[in-house]
Amino acid sequence: MTVFMKTSDEKAILFAVLSTLCWSTVAAAFKITLKAMEGDVLNMVFWASLISLAALFVAGLVCEKTIMFCRPGRSDLSRSALMGILNPGLYYAVLFRAYDLLPGHQAQPLNYTWPIALALLSVFFLGKPLPGRGYLAVGVSFAGVFVISTRGSLNAFAVTHPGGAALALSSSLIWATYWILSLRDPRPALRKLFWNFVFGVTYLFLFLAFTRQLRIPPPPAIAGTAWVGLFEMGLTFLFWMKALELTSHPVRIGNVVYLSPFISLIFLNRIVGEHIHTSAIIGLILIMIGIRIQSNMKLLS
């Protein structure tokens, strides 16, 4: 009887692989959609966030009906009012602008330094001291940042696009801050994400309407905006939660995500047509090694 049924761990791996594949496509989707939107970052963030909010609403009805029918308390609304500024508002506005300024194969690895940023911010926000191995992780990852930002020009520190690199790194800091604040929020993940997006979408709409910048995406950008909203911001998060829920080996599931940035480079090369510099691959490997050291540090502590 069990021959025809997959185990929970096998299902978890399937959901993890699905999440990884979805996240691997979004860097290419960012570049294609931003081009179709003519660099209109805020409208892209707004419409993608609105689509994500709709997806979270449907998921809430299917998976957790109380997300819609249980009135949130004042403290919950206050949390979401703050969190909505960070995500989807500020985080994606900064991230999309970084992708607008940089090639995707540079912006994506720089944004992927957020686990290292999380370790550093935890020292200040959570009072967790950083062990010696943590400093090693930071050093290795930022060596990767250096290689990517300078395109391998190690003899002379000349960042190819300082503004874009600063925005990509800032997005990792914003996301790490959001993650830390989210850890202090006791609500179920789907519920708090939904209400964060309610506030974030409202902020974006009011700003765009007040400044008379609100516009419907042009036809070539609609599919890309929908893809970003569903598979970067919305449904993929639910796939990942399901993988973590089903697995008995969270570390094994977490390791699957390390494939995402490398697969993303393939999509950027094949779909967007970017030439992937060797320095980007070397830098990304260094960043992944640093993140791996940091994750092992958590396991051993």
CORGIPE-V572821 format. One record per run of one state. SS is the DSSP state (alpha for helix, beta for strand, coil for the rest). FROM is the first residue (numbers start at 1). LEN is the number of residues. If there is no record, write none. Layout:
# CORGIPE-V572821
SS/FROM/LEN  SS/FROM/LEN
This chain:
# CORGIPE-V572821
coil/1/1  alpha/2/3  coil/5/3  alpha/8/29  coil/37/4  alpha/41/23  coil/64/2  alpha/66/4  coil/70/4  alpha/74/28  coil/102/2  alpha/104/8  coil/112/2  alpha/114/12  coil/126/6  alpha/132/19  coil/151/11  alpha/162/22  coil/184/5  alpha/189/22  coil/211/8  alpha/219/28  coil/247/3  alpha/250/23  coil/273/5  alpha/278/23  coil/301/1
